[in-house]
Amino acid sequence: MAIDPLIVGVARLRRQAGATVHTVVTGPFDPDGSLAPTSPGESYVPEGDDLAFDGLLECIPGGVVVSGEVTSRWRGECRRCAKAVGGDVAVTIKERYLESAQPGDDEAYPLPTDLLDLGPALRDAIVLELPLAPLCDEACKGLCVQCGRDLNDGPCACETPTDPRWARLDVLRSPE
């Protein structure tokens, strides 16, 4: 059985309230494949990629506070032109792990033993920080709605469609 690098032993840390330890870990973002994108327009962390955590673990009464920075790469599709885009995401976190927390608790992550599983908190932080509608560039012009040409490469030859509801008023326009 492989050892999960995101599980950290905290028995020694928990002996003294207020004790801290600097921790740097790197591990798989999605080891079981459950966080795969459900639609082509979603941002995602590429399959097999790792996330990295650099931060402090601090002992508090009844648990541990985890604070630091989580980093990973992301990929997606531009919402305007459908080109592949990507980048890095970095998130500052501060989460509590408590002995009294239950698995569905919104306020803290459970700490049932002296093994602290950083994975769920780090993955949650990354997923919440992924761009909802990524852009390749703020000035992206997108695709032509008629022919599908990428307007970033230049204009297309399509004529602007006229709205049939206003067609009778076109006679009032001056020729240009």
C-alpha positions in Angstrom: 0.0 0.0 0.0 1.4 3.4 -1.0 1.8 6.1 1.6 -0.2 9.2 1.0 2.2 12.2 1.1 -0.6 14.5 2.3 -1.1 12.6 5.5 1.1 14.1 8.2 1.8 12.7 11.7 1.0 15.2 14.4 1.4 13.2 17.6 4.6 15.0 18.7 3.1 18.4 17.8 0.0 17.8 19.9 1.9 17.2 23.1 2.3 21.0 23.8 -0.4 23.6 23.1 0.9 26.4 20.9 3.7 24.3 19.4 4.2 24.9 15.6 6.0 22.9 12.9 6.8 24.1 9.4 5.5 21.6 6.8 6.2 21.3 3.1 4.3 18.5 1.2 3.6 17.6 -2.4 1.0 15.1 -3.4 -1.5 14.1 -6.0 -4.4 16.5 -6.5 -6.9 13.8 -7.4 -5.7 10.4 -6.5 -9.0 8.6 -7.1 -10.2 10.6 -10.2 -13.4 11.9 -8.4 -12.6 15.6 -9.2 -12.5 15.2 -13.0 -14.4 17.9 -14.9 -18.0 17.1 -15.7 -18.3 19.4 -18.8 -15.8 20.7 -21.4 -16.1 24.3 -20.2 -14.9 23.7 -16.7 -11.5 24.6 -15.3 -9.6 21.6 -13.9 -6.3 20.4 -12.5 -4.8 18.1 -15.1 -5.0 14.4 -14.4 -1.9 13.2 -12.5 -0.8 16.7 -11.4 0.4 17.4 -7.9 -0.5 20.2 -5.5 2.0 21.6 -3.1 1.6 23.0 0.4 4.0 25.1 2.3 2.9 26.3 5.8 2.6 25.8 9.5 0.8 23.3 11.7 -0.1 24.8 15.1 -1.4 22.8 18.1 -4.5 24.2 19.7 -6.6 22.6 22.4 -8.5 19.7 20.8 -6.9 20.0 17.4 -4.5 21.6 14.9 -4.6 24.8 12.8 -3.2 24.5 9.3 -2.1 27.7 7.6 0.0 28.3 4.6 -0.1 28.4 0.8 -1.4 25.7 -1.6 -0.3 25.8 -5.2 -1.2 23.8 -8.3 -1.6 24.1 -12.1 -5.0 24.4 -13.9 -6.3 24.0 -17.4 -9.5 25.0 -19.1 -11.0 26.5 -22.3 -11.4 30.2 -23.1 -15.1 31.1 -22.7 -15.0 33.3 -25.8 -12.7 31.6 -28.4 -12.5 28.0 -27.0 -8.7 27.9 -27.1 -6.9 25.9 -24.4 -5.8 28.1 -21.5 -4.1 27.4 -18.2 -2.0 28.8 -15.5 -1.0 28.4 -11.8 -3.3 28.9 -8.9 -2.0 29.8 -5.4 -4.3 30.0 -2.4 -3.6 31.1 1.2 -5.5 28.8 3.6 -6.2 28.7 7.4 -8.2 25.6 8.4 -8.9 23.9 11.7 -8.7 20.2 12.3 -10.6 19.2 15.5 -11.1 16.0 17.4 -14.8 16.9 17.9 -15.5 17.6 14.2 -17.7 15.3 12.2 -17.1 14.4 8.6 -19.8 16.7 7.3 -18.8 19.7 9.5 -18.5 23.0 7.7 -16.4 24.7 10.4 -13.6 22.2 10.7 -12.1 19.0 9.3 -12.1 15.9 11.5 -8.9 14.8 13.3 -9.8 11.3 14.5 -6.2 10.2 15.1 -2.7 11.6 15.3 -2.6 11.4 11.5 -3.7 14.7 9.9 -5.0 14.3 6.3 -4.2 17.6 4.5 -5.7 16.3 1.2 -9.4 17.3 1.6 -8.6 20.9 2.8 -6.0 21.5 0.2 -8.2 20.1 -2.6 -11.1 22.2 -1.5 -9.0 25.3 -1.5 -7.8 24.7 -5.0 -11.2 23.8 -6.5 -12.8 26.9 -5.0 -10.1 29.1 -6.6 -10.3 27.7 -10.1 -11.6 30.2 -12.6 -15.3 29.7 -13.4 -15.1 31.2 -16.9 -11.4 31.4 -18.0 -10.2 33.8 -20.7 -7.1 33.5 -22.9 -6.9 37.3 -22.8 -9.1 40.1 -21.6 -9.2 41.5 -25.1 -10.3 38.2 -26.7 -12.8 38.8 -29.5 -14.3 35.3 -29.5 -15.8 33.5 -32.4 -18.1 34.7 -35.2 -21.6 33.6 -34.3 -22.3 32.8 -38.0 -19.3 31.0 -39.4 -17.3 30.2 -36.2 -14.1 31.9 -37.3 -11.8 33.1 -34.5 -12.1 36.9 -34.6 -8.7 37.2 -32.9 -7.1 36.1 -36.2 -8.9 38.8 -38.1 -12.5 39.7 -39.2 -14.6 37.3 -41.1 -16.6 38.0 -44.3 -20.0 37.5 -42.7 -22.5 40.3 -42.9 -24.1 41.5 -39.7 -27.6 39.8 -39.6 -30.6 42.1 -39.6 -33.2 41.7 -36.9 -36.5 40.9 -38.7 -38.4 42.8 -36.0 -36.8 46.0 -37.1 -36.5 45.3 -40.9 -39.2 47.7 -41.9 -37.4 50.6 -40.2 -34.2 50.0 -42.2 -35.5 52.2 -45.0 -35.1 55.2 -42.6 -31.4 54.6 -42.2 -29.0 56.7 -44.3 -26.9 54.8 -46.7 -23.3 54.5 -45.5 
